[in-house]
Structures are given as C-alpha cells and as structure tokens.
Amino acid sequence: MQITLVIRWIIGLDEQNQPVFRRQTIKCARELTDAEAMQVAQILQKYSKYDADEVYVQTLRKAGEL
C-alpha cells in the first residue's frame, strides 16, 4: 500500500487576480489521520512563503493481478 500526502499551495495570482496553484506530493511511511495530515501541512506552511489551500491523504493499494 502506498500512502501519499498531497498539499495544494497558492503560489500567487494571475492577471485576472485568480489564484495560481502548485501541488506537492509527499510519500509517507505509514497511514496518516486527517489531523496528522493537517499538522504536517501547517508545519510546512510555517516555513514556506506560500499558503496551503487543500490537504489530501491518498491511499493506493493493489487490487490484484491480471
């Protein structure tokens, strides 16, 4: 099973003052709760010049062999 933390950052504004986003993915060694994922994002935001917009925990598992 692969666990990935995905953070969408607001990195600026375009010509029409619409937000411009960048997505960051971080592979995790273990399952994360929603609270842990938010805590990681808040810590990273504290040391970043960008603002976190959305936080996701993605879980991928193999369904089987074909």
C-alpha positions in Angstrom: 0.0 0.0 0.0 1.3 3.5 -0.9 0.3 6.5 1.3 0.8 10.0 -0.2 0.2 13.4 1.4 -0.9 15.9 -1.2 -0.8 19.7 -0.4 -2.1 22.3 -2.9 -0.4 25.6 -2.4 -1.5 29.1 -3.5 1.7 30.4 -5.1 0.4 33.7 -6.4 -2.2 35.4 -8.5 -2.6 35.6 -12.3 -3.5 38.7 -14.4 -7.2 38.3 -13.5 -6.4 38.1 -9.8 -7.3 34.3 -9.8 -5.1 32.1 -7.5 -2.3 30.1 -9.1 -1.8 26.7 -7.5 1.1 24.2 -7.2 0.6 20.7 -6.0 3.2 18.9 -3.7 3.2 15.2 -3.0 5.0 13.6 -0.1 5.3 9.8 0.2 4.5 8.6 3.7 5.9 5.6 5.5 2.6 4.9 7.3 -1.1 5.7 7.3 -1.9 9.3 8.4 -5.0 10.5 10.2 -6.7 13.7 8.9 -5.4 15.5 12.0 -1.8 14.4 11.4 -2.0 15.4 7.7 -3.2 18.9 8.7 -0.5 19.2 11.3 2.2 18.3 8.7 0.7 20.9 6.3 0.6 23.6 9.0 4.3 22.9 9.9 5.4 23.1 6.2 3.3 26.3 5.7 5.0 27.9 8.7 8.4 27.6 6.9 7.1 28.4 3.4 6.4 31.7 1.6 3.1 30.1 0.2 -0.3 29.4 1.8 -1.7 25.8 1.8 -5.1 25.7 0.2 -6.1 22.0 0.4 -4.7 18.9 2.0 -5.4 15.3 0.9 -4.2 11.8 2.1 -4.2 9.4 -0.9 -4.1 5.7 -0.3 -3.2 3.4 -3.3 -3.4 -0.3 -3.0 -3.1 -3.0 -5.5 -6.4 -4.7 -6.2 -4.9 -7.8 -7.7 -3.0 -9.4 -10.7 -4.5 -9.5 -14.2 
